[in-house]
Amino acid sequence: MSAEHGTVAAVSRNDAYTFTKPSRDAIVLVAGLGVEGDIHAGVNVRHRSRVRADPTQPNLRQVHLIHAELFEEVAGKGYEVPAGGLGENVTTSGIDLLGLPRGTILRFGRAVSGEGAASAGGVAVDDGAAPGGGAASFEGAASFEGAALDEGAASADGAASADGAASGVGGAGGHPVDAVLVAAAAARLDEATARAAEAVAEAVRRDVAGGDERPAIVVAGLRNPCAQINGFRSGLLKEVLGQDDQGNVVRKAGVMAVVLRGGTVRPGDSVEVELPPEPRGALEKI
């Protein structure tokens, strides 16, 4: 699989809490919220277990992606899993999603040069997305410094710092992801979530500086496979949750992301991988 680009194999969404999601001809990404019409769209956590635990947590799980190669792998072991079967919104082909570093930006559609360059041939771009060149100004941003962290979590210096990352929530010069970053600054975060929030803030800065208006998301972390997977296909959980030779937990049920730029995504669209600057951190469970 390529580290630079891939393809959208399928897209899915559902407006109700179900384990699987039906495939669609297209989905619409909404910057700072998620997939339009999907039950998991929102600024704060929407997954029911997360809401029960702490509804103030930021929603860094707005978009769920799984690589189609996983379905091919488990098919060889007798498990038939269709696109959307594990609840993902975007099924990709040709990208090693699990190997991406935290804060990777994925842009959908063909890049177009010149003024007004946007997504794949006129695909809609969310009006709230910050345009390139003179877009959002991030001075005086919402800062994670001093934000409450779970005991034993990252310190303020090493945790999520959104200095210069988000300003004017909902106001002039603000970015649609501001509200998520403000929610992160106000919430009590564990170490992995704090690092993920920091990576999202850094991706916002890069996105605005770059000015690419294609639909885009930033990869925040790994999905944690749950026992519901066995309810979908008995025995499948062991194929997506295990250990490597060193005893480290391996989670293969996809990645979670936040929407940076809105717009329409369809099967067949190209996916361009934009890696974060070094040093890079591996994806963690969020």
Salt bridges, closest charged atoms under 4 A:
ASP38 OD2 - LYS21 NZ 2.93
ASP38 OD2 - HIS40 ND1 3.65
GLU73 OE2 - LYS252 NZ 2.58
GLU191 OE1 - ARG195 NH1 3.82
GLU202 OE1 - ARG206 NE 2.94
ASP207 OD1 - ARG107 NH1 3.08
ASP207 OD2 - HIS175 NE2 3.65
ASP207 OD2 - ARG261 NE 2.82
ASP212 OD2 - ARG107 NE 3.99
ASP212 OD2 - ARG214 NH2 2.72
GLU239 OE1 - LYS77 NZ 2.87
GLU239 OE2 - LYS238 NZ 3.69
GLU272 OE1 - ARG214 NH2 3.10
GLU274 OE1 - ARG107 NE 2.97
GLU274 OE2 - ARG206 NH1 3.11
GLU278 OE2 - ARG280 NH1 3.90
GLU284 OE1 - ARG102 NH1 3.05
GLU284 OE2 - ARG195 NH2 2.76
